[in-house]
Protein backbone atom coordinates (compact mmCIF):
# COMPACT_ATOMS: atom_id res chain seq x y z
CA UNK A 1 0.00 0.00 0.00
CA UNK A 2 2.69 2.50 0.97
CA UNK A 3 4.95 1.54 -1.96
CA UNK A 4 8.10 0.42 -0.16
CA UNK A 5 8.28 -2.90 -2.03
CA UNK A 6 8.05 -1.53 -5.62
CA UNK A 7 10.62 1.19 -4.97
CA UNK A 8 12.98 -1.31 -3.28
CA UNK A 9 12.49 -3.72 -6.20
CA UNK A 10 13.40 -1.10 -8.82
CA UNK A 11 16.43 0.06 -6.86
CA UNK A 12 17.76 -3.46 -6.35
CA UNK A 13 17.07 -4.42 -9.97
CA UNK A 14 19.06 -1.46 -11.30
CA UNK A 15 22.00 -2.13 -8.97
CA UNK A 16 22.03 -5.81 -9.87
CA UNK A 17 21.84 -5.22 -13.63
CA UNK A 18 24.65 -2.64 -13.56
CA UNK A 19 26.83 -4.91 -11.41
CA UNK A 20 26.22 -7.90 -13.69
CA UNK A 21 26.93 -5.92 -16.87
CA UNK A 22 30.28 -4.71 -15.50
CA UNK A 23 31.04 -8.26 -14.31
CA UNK A 24 30.27 -9.61 -17.79
CA UNK A 25 32.62 -7.12 -19.47
CA UNK A 26 35.46 -7.78 -17.00
CA UNK A 27 34.94 -11.54 -16.63
CA UNK A 28 34.54 -12.37 -20.32
CA UNK A 29 37.29 -9.96 -21.35
CA UNK A 30 39.87 -11.26 -18.89
CA UNK A 31 38.82 -14.87 -19.52
CA UNK A 32 39.38 -14.45 -23.27
CA UNK A 33 42.71 -12.76 -22.65
CA UNK A 34 43.86 -15.54 -20.32
CA UNK A 35 42.84 -18.18 -22.82
CA UNK A 36 44.62 -16.52 -25.73
CA UNK A 37 47.84 -15.28 -24.08
CA UNK A 38 49.77 -17.96 -22.20
CA UNK A 39 51.85 -15.46 -20.22
CA UNK A 40 48.71 -13.71 -18.92
CA UNK A 41 47.18 -17.10 -18.14
CA UNK A 42 50.16 -18.17 -16.02
CA UNK A 43 50.32 -14.78 -14.28
CA UNK A 44 46.62 -14.52 -13.41
CA UNK A 45 45.67 -18.14 -12.62
CA UNK A 46 46.80 -17.96 -8.96
CA UNK A 47 44.98 -14.65 -8.47
CA UNK A 48 41.79 -16.03 -10.05
CA UNK A 49 41.94 -19.13 -7.86
CA UNK A 50 42.43 -16.96 -4.77
CA UNK A 51 39.60 -14.57 -5.67
CA UNK A 52 37.22 -17.38 -6.58
CA UNK A 53 37.87 -19.10 -3.24
CA UNK A 54 37.35 -15.95 -1.14
CA UNK A 55 34.00 -16.04 0.76
CA UNK A 56 31.83 -13.32 -0.77
CA UNK A 57 30.45 -12.01 2.52
CA UNK A 58 34.00 -11.28 3.70
CA UNK A 59 34.27 -8.65 0.95
CA UNK A 60 31.41 -6.50 2.28
CA UNK A 61 33.54 -4.57 4.82
CA UNK A 62 36.15 -3.99 2.10
CA UNK A 63 33.51 -2.49 -0.20
CA UNK A 64 32.32 -0.22 2.62
CA UNK A 65 35.85 1.00 3.32
CA UNK A 66 36.67 1.60 -0.34
CA UNK A 67 33.34 2.98 -1.61
CA UNK A 68 31.37 4.11 1.44
CA UNK A 69 27.76 3.16 2.21
CA UNK A 70 26.07 4.08 -1.06
CA UNK A 71 25.09 2.56 -4.37
CA UNK A 72 28.68 2.35 -5.60
CA UNK A 73 29.65 -0.09 -2.83
CA UNK A 74 26.64 -2.33 -3.49
CA UNK A 75 27.20 -2.38 -7.26
CA UNK A 76 30.92 -3.06 -6.73
CA UNK A 77 30.11 -5.96 -4.41
CA UNK A 78 27.72 -7.53 -6.95
CA UNK A 79 30.27 -6.99 -9.71
CA UNK A 80 33.15 -8.59 -7.80
CA UNK A 81 31.31 -11.76 -6.78
CA UNK A 82 29.67 -12.18 -10.22
CA UNK A 83 32.93 -11.72 -12.13
CA UNK A 84 34.54 -14.98 -11.00
CA UNK A 85 32.07 -17.50 -12.50
CA UNK A 86 32.07 -15.58 -15.80
CA UNK A 87 35.87 -15.38 -15.86
CA UNK A 88 36.47 -19.02 -14.91
CA UNK A 89 33.91 -20.39 -17.40
CA UNK A 90 35.10 -18.15 -20.23
CA UNK A 91 38.69 -19.23 -19.62
CA UNK A 92 37.63 -22.88 -19.59
CA UNK A 93 35.72 -22.36 -22.85
CA UNK A 94 38.68 -20.75 -24.61
CA UNK A 95 40.94 -23.58 -23.47
CA UNK A 96 38.46 -26.14 -24.84
CA UNK A 97 38.27 -24.31 -28.17
CA UNK A 98 42.05 -23.93 -28.20
CA UNK A 99 42.41 -27.68 -27.88
CA UNK A 100 39.91 -28.56 -30.63
CA UNK A 101 39.81 -25.65 -33.09
CA UNK A 102 43.14 -23.88 -32.69
CA UNK A 103 44.26 -24.68 -36.25
CA UNK A 104 41.06 -23.47 -37.94
CA UNK A 105 41.86 -19.76 -37.77
CA UNK A 106 45.48 -20.30 -38.74
CA UNK A 107 44.45 -22.44 -41.74
CA UNK A 108 42.18 -19.69 -43.05
CA UNK A 109 44.83 -17.02 -42.52
CA UNK A 110 42.92 -15.11 -39.84
CA UNK A 111 44.55 -12.49 -37.66
CA UNK A 112 44.46 -12.90 -33.87
CA UNK A 113 41.43 -10.59 -33.57
CA UNK A 114 39.61 -12.46 -36.36
CA UNK A 115 40.30 -15.76 -34.63
CA UNK A 116 38.79 -14.38 -31.41
CA UNK A 117 35.72 -13.06 -33.24
CA UNK A 118 35.00 -15.97 -35.60
CA UNK A 119 36.46 -19.00 -33.82
CA UNK A 120 37.03 -18.51 -30.10
CA UNK A 121 34.06 -16.33 -29.12
CA UNK A 122 31.37 -18.46 -30.85
CA UNK A 123 32.97 -21.65 -29.54
CA UNK A 124 33.12 -20.24 -26.02
CA UNK A 125 29.50 -18.99 -25.92
CA UNK A 126 28.05 -22.12 -24.24
CA UNK A 127 30.62 -21.76 -21.45
CA UNK A 128 29.91 -18.03 -21.12
CA UNK A 129 26.18 -18.65 -20.71
CA UNK A 130 26.83 -21.29 -18.03
CA UNK A 131 28.95 -18.70 -16.23
CA UNK A 132 26.22 -16.09 -16.71
CA UNK A 133 23.60 -18.32 -15.07
CA UNK A 134 25.88 -18.87 -12.08
CA UNK A 135 26.65 -15.13 -11.99
CA UNK A 136 22.92 -14.35 -11.90
CA UNK A 137 22.46 -16.64 -8.91
CA UNK A 138 25.37 -15.20 -6.92
CA UNK A 139 24.41 -11.70 -8.06
CA UNK A 140 20.96 -12.13 -6.54
CA UNK A 141 22.55 -13.21 -3.27
CA UNK A 142 24.95 -10.27 -3.48
CA UNK A 143 22.06 -7.88 -4.08
CA UNK A 144 20.34 -9.00 -0.88
CA UNK A 145 23.54 -9.06 1.19
CA UNK A 146 24.57 -5.65 -0.10
CA UNK A 147 21.17 -4.17 0.69
CA UNK A 148 21.26 -5.63 4.19
CA UNK A 149 24.80 -4.66 5.12
CA UNK A 150 25.50 -1.49 3.10
CA UNK A 151 22.97 1.21 3.88
CA UNK A 152 20.00 -1.14 4.50
CA UNK A 153 18.20 -0.20 1.28
CA UNK A 154 16.51 -2.06 -1.56
CA UNK A 155 15.12 -5.55 -1.17
CA UNK A 156 17.86 -6.54 1.28
CA UNK A 157 17.09 -3.54 3.46
CA UNK A 158 13.37 -4.18 3.70
CA UNK A 159 13.96 -7.90 4.34
CA UNK A 160 16.11 -6.88 7.32
CA UNK A 161 13.55 -4.37 8.61
CA UNK A 162 10.55 -6.69 8.22
CA UNK A 163 12.46 -9.51 9.93
CA UNK A 164 13.54 -7.28 12.83
CA UNK A 165 9.93 -6.25 13.52
CA UNK A 166 8.47 -9.75 12.91
CA UNK A 167 6.31 -8.52 10.01
CA UNK A 168 5.97 -12.01 8.56
CA UNK A 169 3.56 -11.27 5.71
CA UNK A 170 5.66 -8.37 4.43
CA UNK A 171 8.83 -10.42 4.86
CA UNK A 172 7.44 -13.31 2.80
CA UNK A 173 6.27 -10.85 0.12
CA UNK A 174 9.77 -9.34 -0.11
CA UNK A 175 11.40 -12.78 -0.35
CA UNK A 176 8.87 -13.80 -3.01
CA UNK A 177 9.61 -10.69 -5.07
CA UNK A 178 13.35 -11.38 -4.81
CA UNK A 179 12.80 -14.91 -6.10
CA UNK A 180 10.61 -13.64 -8.94
CA UNK A 181 13.31 -11.14 -9.89
CA UNK A 182 15.92 -13.91 -10.12
CA UNK A 183 13.55 -16.12 -12.15
CA UNK A 184 12.79 -13.23 -14.52
CA UNK A 185 16.50 -12.62 -15.11
CA UNK A 186 17.06 -16.35 -15.76
CA UNK A 187 14.20 -16.27 -18.29
CA UNK A 188 15.61 -13.14 -19.99
CA UNK A 189 19.03 -14.79 -20.25
CA UNK A 190 17.52 -17.88 -21.86
CA UNK A 191 15.63 -15.71 -24.37
CA UNK A 192 18.85 -13.90 -25.26
CA UNK A 193 20.71 -17.18 -25.67
CA UNK A 194 17.97 -18.68 -27.85
CA UNK A 195 17.67 -15.69 -30.16
CA UNK A 196 21.20 -14.31 -30.43
CA UNK A 197 23.18 -17.55 -30.11
CA UNK A 198 20.89 -20.43 -31.21
CA UNK A 199 23.76 -22.90 -31.60
Order of alpha helices (4+ residues) and beta strands (2+ residues): alpha-alpha-alpha-alpha-alpha-alpha-alpha-alpha
